[in-house]
């Protein structure tokens, strides 16, 4: 359910190694780092239960479609299980839906055989823009709509989760990233339709240890 990441501007190889050790200990679903460490991360994850994933045009999404496709082809050489991409929010807000859709479709074509999560950066969008972004993600072939990169100044909210889940239904899965730093928030968002969570490594470890400390299965019906 949780996918840890080390994506600070000063992330070191040692940080990546620490994340992998946490993945081995807690069996996190997948994990993410900066592209310069992808070869090492892919190698370190071999033989673990944690999937190797990549991120395209992260965190801005402002690269050209051609650049995203080139990166996708390069990253696919490392055999990732899943790929994330960030939409071009500027195109979306400019009403250039054709460009946004082509962007997603091109990356989907370049990453065949892997799970594609499309990041819409919901916290900088209006409700109407969120709905439109979700529809474009689905039309473009996304397996997941992902709320954000975690780089925006404001976090993902319960409203974002509810709106995205209502829009996509069972046509795509919902992953939350940005602002989930405790078990209570995670459970509230899970109850509202999120099934995966992208979380900074230290917060992910804190949350899973908090859950372990409870010592029994959590009754989701008791979550508000």
Secondary structure as the mmCIF struct_conf table of DSSP 4:
data_model
#
loop_
_struct_conf.conf_type_id
_struct_conf.id
_struct_conf.beg_label_comp_id
_struct_conf.beg_label_asym_id
_struct_conf.beg_label_seq_id
_struct_conf.end_label_comp_id
_struct_conf.end_label_asym_id
_struct_conf.end_label_seq_id
STRN STRN1 UNK A 2 UNK A 5
TURN_TY1_P TURN_TY1_P1 UNK A 9 UNK A 10
HELX_RH_AL_P HELX_RH_AL_P1 UNK A 13 UNK A 26
TURN_TY1_P TURN_TY1_P2 UNK A 27 UNK A 27
BEND BEND1 UNK A 29 UNK A 29
STRN STRN2 UNK A 30 UNK A 32
HELX_RH_3T_P HELX_RH_3T_P1 UNK A 35 UNK A 37
HELX_RH_AL_P HELX_RH_AL_P2 UNK A 38 UNK A 44
TURN_TY1_P TURN_TY1_P3 UNK A 45 UNK A 47
BEND BEND2 UNK A 48 UNK A 50
STRN STRN3 UNK A 51 UNK A 56
BEND BEND3 UNK A 57 UNK A 57
TURN_TY1_P TURN_TY1_P4 UNK A 58 UNK A 60
BEND BEND4 UNK A 63 UNK A 63
HELX_RH_AL_P HELX_RH_AL_P3 UNK A 65 UNK A 76
TURN_TY1_P TURN_TY1_P5 UNK A 77 UNK A 78
BEND BEND5 UNK A 81 UNK A 81
STRN STRN4 UNK A 82 UNK A 86
HELX_RH_AL_P HELX_RH_AL_P4 UNK A 89 UNK A 93
TURN_TY1_P TURN_TY1_P6 UNK A 94 UNK A 95
HELX_RH_AL_P HELX_RH_AL_P5 UNK A 97 UNK A 110
TURN_TY1_P TURN_TY1_P7 UNK A 111 UNK A 113
BEND BEND6 UNK A 114 UNK A 114
STRN STRN5 UNK A 115 UNK A 119
HELX_RH_3T_P HELX_RH_3T_P2 UNK A 122 UNK A 124
BEND BEND7 UNK A 125 UNK A 125
HELX_RH_AL_P HELX_RH_AL_P6 UNK A 127 UNK A 140
TURN_TY1_P TURN_TY1_P8 UNK A 141 UNK A 141
BEND BEND8 UNK A 143 UNK A 143
STRN STRN6 UNK A 144 UNK A 146
BEND BEND9 UNK A 150 UNK A 150
BEND BEND10 UNK A 152 UNK A 154
HELX_RH_AL_P HELX_RH_AL_P7 UNK A 158 UNK A 168
TURN_TY1_P TURN_TY1_P9 UNK A 169 UNK A 170
BEND BEND11 UNK A 171 UNK A 172
STRN STRN7 UNK A 173 UNK A 177
BEND BEND12 UNK A 178 UNK A 179
BEND BEND13 UNK A 182 UNK A 182
HELX_RH_AL_P HELX_RH_AL_P8 UNK A 183 UNK A 191
TURN_TY1_P TURN_TY1_P10 UNK A 192 UNK A 193
STRN STRN8 UNK A 196 UNK A 200
HELX_RH_AL_P HELX_RH_AL_P9 UNK A 201 UNK A 214
BEND BEND14 UNK A 216 UNK A 216
HELX_RH_3T_P HELX_RH_3T_P3 UNK A 220 UNK A 222
#
